[in-house]
Amino acid sequence: GGSSKRRAKNSMAHQQLDNPGLTPEEEQEKFKNDAVTQVKANAFHMKRALDKCNLHEALKFTAAMLGELRTNLLSPVKYYELYIKVFDEMLHLEQYFMEEVKRGTKVEELYEVVQHAGNIVPRLYLLITVGSVYIQSKEAYAKDILKDLVEMCKGVQHPTRGLFLRNYLSQVAKNKLPDAGNEYDGEGGSVGDSVDFVLQNFHEMVRLWVRMETKGSVREREKRDRERKELRILVGFNLVRLSQLDGIDLPMYEKSVLNRVLEVIIQCKDLIAQQYLMECIIQVFPDEFHLATLQSYLESCMLLHSGVDLRNIFTGLMDRLAKFAGSFLEGSAAKDATMETAIAEMSGLFSKYIAKAVVERPKIMTQSVFVQTQTSLLNLVLNSYPGELSHVNDVIVATLEQLDKTKDQKLEAQTIKLLKKLIIAPTEHLQNAVACLEIDRIPDLMALLPFKARRDVAMDIAQAVVRYGHKIDSVAAVDKLLALIGPLLKDDTDVLAEESEMDEEDFAEEQNLVARLLHLFHHPNADTLYKMFSSARKEFGFGGPKRMPFTLVPMVFAYLKLATRIAHATAAGKEIKTTPHKVMQNVLKILTVLRELVPELVLRLSLQAGGTADVCGLEDQTYEAISQALILYEEEITDSKKQIQILTLIIATLQSLRNITAPNYDTFSTKACQYSSKLLKKPDQCHAAFLCSHLFWGCSPRDDADKVLECLQRSLKIVDGCMAAQQIHLLVLILNQYLYYFSANNDKVTVKYLNVLLGLIKPNMNKGEDDAKAEAPFAPVQVFYQRTVQHILSRQESGPDAERWRGISVAP
């Protein structure tokens, strides 16, 4: 043994001297290529000898080929590549042995022949190959041969060589293990024998794998750890093989498999091995097995090396069981009362052992790791107990209690990020933000976050409410929702102004989102809905001058809609405690608050409020709202373009009023006419003048044909003061106003006035046709006029009053 080590070291030294200047990676590649070349050469001679049925010669070359696996020069990755080449070539030898047995050769003879190999590594590979054939021939019991082979492999204790040798044994034997219903089951062995074989091989491989840790100097520990991780799949294959045995049922798994596997893992006392193998168990065995043995598995986790990352293990298992529980409840998994009980109890078990891990392993279960684990637990709860929000609340409470114990520590950035994810998880899973308002302790958890994080979470919640569109249907739900999105409704007095400052566009987006929430308030009872709105209004009132224009404006429209609803319901005989008057009082108070912030918008809202109050039969409030609008017009609207726009809106609002008394209406209509005469531009004055005519027509009790004509005549006079280019357009507009009243049977608007007006338009229009090519803007007026003439002609041709219309002269 000592001389072989010296030869290996000398060989390494000579090869390094022969290859100066190579990087370690290039050197490894060269060593592997040299070994593969030898393997290919010996494999070639082996196959030639087998073709000639010269077994002795073939075994000589096979032993030489297998001798390449004795090298110490290769890293695990390169050794694996070499091993794969050898494995492929050994398939030819195994096939030859099978044919020899079929021709009558005794397997015992082959057993004897291959034992003449000079070195133990080639000899054991050959023995395993013959053993595979021996099992297939059924000349001996499979269980006895497997036991012999696994014992013989103890002859190689070099970690790398031993691991690959035992992997070869596992690969060769994988389809020859006695299992329920297969050809080797019965006298040849049972699934219990297969379990014993795999577990013994697994135990030995774990020992070899762990032994790599002690090999070499301390300085190379990082390299050794990396190499060990590269070899982990060889060890894990044993667990995969166990999971593939059909004969292993739940009782056998509980009594004969899991406990023995866990015992091997715990006794190895190695961090890397325990971490990988515990995770491997989760991946390879069925979910039903995990559920039934959950407590023993979690208890074993507490006996692992203190450096093992339990969060990965817990999270992996919880995520897997969450999917299983979801499919079980949906009906895709077979129903079983025991399973239902296990599902009902599993969240409590996880909570217990997570808490235990936090106490016993504070260095591993840090603040952020704990919250991440709780997030996985929450996912498990959401999938396992749909609709049972009390379980979700339990997870939140457990998280709160643990964080409260470390409240002296500042929350890490990662912890804050994870808490935000934890808080919004129920909403995203259920796709129902309103239902999640029943989780009582979420506000307490949010309170642990800094203001910016709370605002982010509030934004996520508000977006979810709007996205999923569920109705908010109680005062309690409104209060809970507004408490959750509190950071969007007002600034935190304990936070510096610069910390809470936002980009204007982001702020507008945030507040518009809050405003959209109001449209989801819904209740069949108007009194309850009023209380819901009032609760929201109270909270919005604390938002300050920046937020109020965003949040109180939709509040106005919500109240106006409610007032109309109550008025109609009351008219239909329904009893409602809340009166339209009370609702409108709230509207007027809001408008008073907003007046200094957004005067033009309040003007428009006041007109809207006046119209609604009129519909509800509330003359005093109609008068108050319209009066406020007119005052704002006089004081705030100075831009000429806005003046004509707003005045048009005032006239339209006044014309729509139906329940206001004549004196009050006369006051408003007179004001509107005065405003029209004070406009800066003559065309605007003209336009406003003929629009004012509608204030005196359209509502029979207050129709006044004389005033209509007066307004129209005034607009015609104003045209004289306009520029020539503007006159023709204004005349056509006035003509259409005259035609409207003529059609509405206004007895003061006669054919005489229409013919005079047409007489003014025709010469200008004919002149315009000559200049149309020079002045393109004149074309739309021509089209407008032509269509007006067509309308007159159509009325002259048919209709009950065609004779009256024929008095209008439209001839050129």
Beta strands, then each sheet from edge to edge (+ up, - down):
end
